[in-house]
Amino acid sequence: QVQLVESGGGSVQSGGSLRLSCVASGYAFGDFCMGWFRQAPGKEREGVATIDRNGRTNYEDSVEGRFSISKDNAKNTLFLEMNSLQPEDTAMYYCARRLRWVDGGFCAPLERVTDYIFGGRGTQVTVSS
């Protein structure tokens, strides 16, 4: 059974930083594409960043250069380093795994939210101006 447990959210002022973590279990963590998604009140869930089996990353345009996704396969843990946070980054952040294993561990595009599974409750990030 896939389990994804997020942590690290909080409340910060504009320009601040946070580091999110996600501990995964129940599957071969290193073999799958992993990602971070977020959902603000009244909005649809959107992709923020993904990292594939080989460490190749992809970012949503608004976070490029400010956020950094990484993983520690030995600890089954996914990270999201967030810098220069802005009020528009306020949302519930979710860890995700690509729904199906694919040869090479490649990621689906960020906009294909249904290609990912979300097993955690999320962690809230609130940025005040």
SERO-4910 file (N, C-alpha, C, O; in steps of 0.05 Angstrom, whole numbers):
BEGIN
 pado doro    nc1    nc2    nc3   cac1   cac2   cac3    cc1    cc2    cc3    oc1    oc2    oc3
  Gln    A     17    -24      0      0      0      0     18     25      0     35     28     17
  Val    A     13     42    -19     28     67    -22     21     86      1     -3     92      5
  Gln    A     41     96     15     37    117     35     56    139     30     80    135     25
  Leu    A     45    163     31     61    188     27     54    207     50     31    215     53
  Val    A     74    215     65     69    232     88     85    257     86    110    257     87
  Glu    A     70    279     82     83    305     79     87    320    105     72    315    124
  Ser    A    108    337    106    112    354    129    129    378    120    139    379     98
  Gly    A    131    397    138    148    420    134    134    446    127    147    467    124
  Gly    A    108    445    123     94    470    117     93    489    140    102    482    162
  Gly    A     83    513    135     81    532    157     73    560    146     65    562    123
  Ser    A     75    580    163     68    607    155     94    624    155    109    624    174
  Val    A     98    638    132    122    655    130    113    681    116     92    683    105
  Gln    A    131    700    118    127    726    105    138    724     76    154    707     70
  Ser    A    128    742     60    137    744     33    168    746     32    180    761     47
  Gly    A    180    730     14    209    729     13    222    707     30    246    702     28
  Gly    A    206    694     46    216    673     64    220    647     50    216    644     26
  Ser    A    229    627     66    235    601     55    223    579     72    219    582     96
  Leu    A    218    556     59    209    532     73    220    508     59    226    509     35
  Arg    A    222    486     73    231    461     61    210    439     68    206    433     91
  Leu    A    198    429     47    178    408     51    191    381     48    210    377     32
  Ser    A    181    361     63    191    334     61    167    315     57    145    321     65
  Cys    A    173    292     44    152    272     40    166    245     43    184    238     28
  Val    A    157    229     63    168    202     67    149    183     54    125    182     60
  Ala    A    160    166     37    144    147     22    149    118     31    170    112     41
  Ser    A    128    102     28    131     73     36    112     57     20     93     67      8
  Gly    A    117     31     19     98     13      5    105      6    -24     90     -8    -37
  Tyr    A    127     17    -34    135     12    -61    164     19    -65    177     29    -46
  Ala    A    175     12    -88    203     18    -94    207     47   -101    204     55   -124
  Phe    A    212     64    -81    213     93    -84    230    102   -107    222    119   -123
  Gly    A    254     91   -109    273    100   -129    265     94   -158    277    106   -176
  Asp    A    246     77   -162    239     69   -189    217     87   -202    212     84   -226
  Phe    A    205    104   -186    183    120   -196    189    149   -198    205    160   -183
  Cys    A    175    162   -217    174    191   -217    159    201   -193    139    190   -185
  Met    A    170    222   -181    157    235   -157    152    264   -163    166    276   -179
  Gly    A    133    276   -149    127    304   -154    114    318   -131    105    305   -111
  Trp    A    112    344   -133     98    361   -114     76    376   -129     81    386   -151
  Phe    A     52    376   -117     30    390   -128     19    408   -107     25    405    -83
  Arg    A      2    427   -115    -10    445    -95    -38    452   -103    -45    451   -127
  Gln    A    -54    459    -83    -81    467    -88    -89    490    -70    -89    487    -45
  Ala    A    -96    512    -82   -105    536    -67   -135    535    -65   -148    522    -81
  Pro    A   -146    548    -45   -176    548    -42   -190    558    -67   -183    579    -78
  Gly    A   -209    543    -76   -225    551    -99   -211    546   -126   -222    553   -147
  Lys    A   -187    533   -125   -173    528   -150   -168    498   -153   -170    483   -134
  Glu    A   -162    490   -178   -155    463   -183   -127    456   -174   -109    474   -171
  Arg    A   -122    430   -169    -95    422   -162    -77    425   -186    -84    419   -208
  Glu    A    -53    435   -181    -34    440   -202     -6    428   -196      2    427   -173
  Gly    A      8    421   -216     35    410   -213     55    432   -207     53    454   -220
  Val    A     73    427   -189     94    447   -182    121    438   -192    135    453   -205
  Ala    A    128    413   -187    154    403   -196    153    372   -196    139    360   -180
  Thr    A    170    361   -213    173    332   -214    203    325   -216    219    341   -225
  Ile    A    209    300   -208    236    290   -210    234    261   -218    219    245   -206
  Asp    A    248    253   -239    246    226   -249    266    208   -236    282    216   -218
  Arg    A    266    183   -245    283    163   -233    313    171   -234    328    165   -215
  Asn    A    321    185   -255    349    192   -259    355    220   -248    377    230   -252
  Gly    A    336    232   -235    341    258   -222    335    282   -240    341    305   -233
  Arg    A    324    277   -264    317    300   -281    292    313   -270    273    300   -263
  Thr    A    293    340   -270    272    355   -257    257    372   -278    266    378   -299
  Asn    A    232    379   -270    216    397   -286    200    414   -267    190    405   -246
  Tyr    A    197    440   -274    183    459   -256    161    474   -271    163    480   -295
  Glu    A    141    481   -255    121    499   -265    134    527   -268    151    534   -253
  Asp    A    125    542   -289    139    566   -296    141    586   -273    162    599   -269
  Ser    A    121    588   -256    121    609   -235    140    603   -212    146    621   -197
  Val    A    149    578   -210    167    571   -188    195    566   -198    214    563   -182
  Glu    A    199    565   -224    226    560   -236    246    581   -224    241    605   -225
  Gly    A    268    571   -214    288    588   -203    285    595   -174    303    605   -161
  Arg    A    261    589   -162    256    594   -134    253    568   -118    261    567    -95
  Phe    A    242    548   -131    238    522   -118    257    502   -129    267    503   -151
  Ser    A    264    482   -111    282    461   -120    272    434   -109    269    431    -85
  Ile    A    267    415   -127    259    388   -118    283    370   -118    300    371   -135
  Ser    A    283    352    -98    305    333    -95    295    308    -81    272    308    -70
  Lys    A    311    287    -80    303    263    -66    326    248    -55    349    251    -64
  Asp    A    321    233    -34    341    216    -22    330    187    -23    314    179     -7
  Asn    A    340    172    -43    329    145    -47    335    127    -23    319    109    -17
  Ala    A    357    131    -10    364    114     13    344    117     36    340     99     52
  Lys    A    332    141     37    313    147     59    284    149     49    266    156     65
  Asn    A    280    141     24    253    142     13    239    169     18    216    170     25
  Thr    A    254    190     14    244    217     20    247    236     -3    268    237    -16
  Leu    A    226    251     -7    225    272    -28    225    299    -14    213    303      7
  Phe    A    239    319    -26    241    345    -15    231    367    -35    232    363    -59
  Leu    A    223    390    -24    218    413    -40    229    437    -25    217    445     -5
  Glu    A    250    448    -34    262    472    -23    249    496    -36    250    499    -60
  Met    A    236    513    -20    221    536    -31    233    562    -21    234    567      4
  Asn    A    243    579    -38    255    604    -32    239    627    -45    224    623    -63
  Ser    A    244    651    -35    230    675    -45    200    671    -48    188    676    -68
  Leu    A    189    660    -27    160    654    -27    144    679    -30    150    700    -19
  Gln    A    122    676    -44    104    698    -49     75    691    -40     69    667    -38
  Pro    A     58    710    -35     31    704    -27     16    685    -46      0    669    -37
  Glu    A     22    686    -71      9    668    -91     18    639    -89      7    622   -102
  Asp    A     39    634    -73     47    607    -67     31    594    -45     34    570    -40
  Thr    A     14    609    -32     -3    598    -11    -21    576    -21    -37    581    -40
  Ala    A    -19    553     -9    -35    530    -18    -29    506      0    -11    507     17
  Met    A    -45    485     -4    -39    459      8    -21    445    -11    -27    443    -35
  Tyr    A      2    435     -2     21    422    -19     20    392    -14     19    382      8
  Tyr    A     20    377    -37     18    348    -36     41    335    -50     50    344    -71
  Cys    A     50    313    -38     70    296    -50     55    276    -68     32    268    -62
  Ala    A     67    268    -90     54    250   -109     74    231   -121     98    237   -124
  Arg    A     63    209   -130     78    189   -145     64    184   -171     39    184   -172
  Arg    A     80    180   -192     67    173   -217     50    148   -214     60    128   -202
  Leu    A     26    148   -224      8    126   -220     19    100   -229     17     80   -214
  Arg    A     30     99   -253     39     74   -264     70     75   -268     81     95   -275
  Trp    A     83     52   -262    111     50   -268    115     50   -298    101     36   -312
  Val    A    135     65   -307    142     65   -335    172     59   -337    188     68   -320
  Asp    A    180     45   -357    208     39   -362    224     65   -363    218     82   -379
  Gly    A    245     67   -346    261     91   -345    252    110   -323    267    129   -316
  Gly    A    229    105   -311    220    122   -289    214    150   -297    218    169   -281
  Phe    A    205    155   -322    200    182   -331    175    193   -319    158    179   -310
  Cys    A    173    220   -320    150    233   -308    130    241   -330    138    246   -353
  Ala    A    105    241   -322     85    253   -340     86    283   -337     96    293   -318
  Pro    A     75    297   -357     75    327   -356     61    336   -330     43    323   -320
  Leu    A     69    359   -320     58    370   -295     28    375   -297     14    372   -277
  Glu    A     18    381   -321    -10    387   -323    -28    362   -323    -52    364   -320
  Arg    A    -16    339   -326    -31    314   -326    -34    304   -297    -22    283   -290
  Val    A    -49    318   -281    -53    312   -253    -63    284   -248    -55    271   -229
  Thr    A    -80    274   -266    -92    247   -263    -72    225   -268    -78    202   -263
  Asp    A    -48    231   -277    -27    211   -281    -12    206   -255      7    190   -254
  Tyr    A    -20    220   -234     -6    217   -208    -26    209   -186    -50    213   -188
  Ile    A    -15    196   -165    -31    189   -142    -21    205   -118      3    211   -115
  Phe    A    -40    211   -100    -35    228    -77    -44    212    -52    -68    209    -48
  Gly    A    -25    204    -36    -33    187    -13    -33    202     13    -42    191     33
  Gly    A    -23    227     13    -21    241     38    -43    262     43    -60    266     26
  Arg    A    -42    274     66    -61    295     73    -52    322     64    -67    341     64
  Gly    A    -27    324     56    -16    350     48     -4    365     71     -7    358     94
  Thr    A      9    387     65     20    405     85     15    433     76     20    440     53
  Gln    A      5    450     94     -4    477     87     19    496     87     35    497    105
  Val    A     20    512     66     40    534     63     24    560     61      7    563     43
  Thr    A     30    578     79     16    604     79     37    626     78     54    627     96
  Val    A     35    644     58     54    665     55     39    692     57     21    697     42
  Ser    A     48    708     76     35    734     80     52    756     68     76    755     68
  Ser    A     39    777     59     53    799     47     62    820     67     75    840     60
***
